[in-house]
Amino acid sequence: MKKITFVVSIMLMLFTFQTIAEAASISTRVRILEGKVYKQSKLIKQQARQNRSYSKELKNGLKDIEQLKLEVKDFIRQQEANKKKKKTFKDHRYSFP
């Protein structure tokens, strides 16, 4: 009988130690995964900030381009107006033949 109780107690101890080892292994894995998740979230936040700054720069650049387009259109209108003035100007001064 002592042999059976001894074997049973050893089996119970093995199961107990196995569950403790598994729990330790799981907690270690959880810590490792938490570290990886933290690094990834940090990287994602950094990329989001970078994307926001790039989009802000892009919007500013597009505004500048639109402003330059308007300036070019105004310049073209002025040039056309000057050409019309030059074409319609006639010299009415009297000159000898």
C-alpha positions in Angstrom: 0.0 0.0 0.0 2.8 2.4 0.7 4.1 1.8 -2.8 0.8 2.9 -4.3 0.5 6.0 -2.1 4.0 6.9 -2.9 3.4 6.5 -6.7 0.2 8.5 -6.4 1.8 11.3 -4.4 4.7 11.4 -7.0 2.2 11.6 -9.8 0.3 14.4 -8.1 3.5 16.3 -7.5 4.5 15.9 -11.2 1.1 17.2 -12.3 1.4 20.1 -9.9 4.9 21.0 -11.0 3.9 20.6 -14.6 1.0 23.1 -14.2 3.3 25.5 -12.4 5.9 25.2 -15.2 3.2 25.7 -17.8 1.9 28.8 -16.0 5.5 30.2 -15.7 6.0 29.5 -19.4 2.7 31.1 -20.3 3.4 34.2 -18.2 6.9 34.4 -19.8 5.3 34.2 -23.3 2.7 36.8 -22.2 5.5 39.2 -21.2 7.3 38.7 -24.4 4.2 39.2 -26.4 3.3 42.3 -24.4 6.8 43.7 -25.2 6.3 43.0 -28.9 2.9 44.6 -28.9 4.2 47.7 -27.1 7.0 48.1 -29.7 4.5 47.7 -32.6 2.1 50.2 -31.1 4.9 52.7 -30.5 6.0 52.2 -34.2 2.4 52.7 -35.4 2.0 55.9 -33.4 5.3 57.2 -34.8 4.2 56.4 -38.3 0.8 58.1 -37.8 2.5 61.2 -36.6 4.8 61.1 -39.6 1.9 60.6 -41.9 0.1 63.6 -40.4 3.1 65.8 -40.8 3.5 64.7 -44.4 -0.1 65.3 -45.2 0.2 68.8 -43.7 3.2 69.5 -45.8 1.3 68.2 -48.9 -1.7 70.4 -48.2 0.6 73.5 -47.8 2.3 72.6 -51.1 -1.0 72.3 -52.9 -2.1 75.6 -51.5 1.1 77.2 -52.8 0.5 75.6 -56.2 -3.0 76.9 -56.4 -1.8 80.4 -55.4 0.8 80.3 -58.2 -1.8 79.1 -60.7 -3.9 82.2 -59.9 -0.9 84.4 -60.2 0.0 83.0 -63.6 -3.6 83.4 -64.8 -3.5 87.1 -63.6 -0.2 87.6 -65.4 -1.6 86.1 -68.6 -4.7 88.3 -68.4 -2.5 91.4 -68.0 -0.3 90.4 -70.9 -3.4 89.9 -73.1 -4.8 93.3 -72.0 -1.4 94.9 -72.8 -1.5 93.3 -76.3 -5.0 94.6 -76.9 -3.9 98.1 -75.9 -0.9 98.0 -78.2 -3.1 96.8 -81.1 -5.7 99.5 -80.7 -3.2 102.4 -80.2 -2.9 104.4 -83.4 -0.5 107.2 -83.9 -2.6 110.3 -84.7 0.2 112.7 -85.0 0.6 114.7 -88.1 3.7 113.9 -90.2 5.0 115.4 -93.4 5.1 113.2 -96.5 
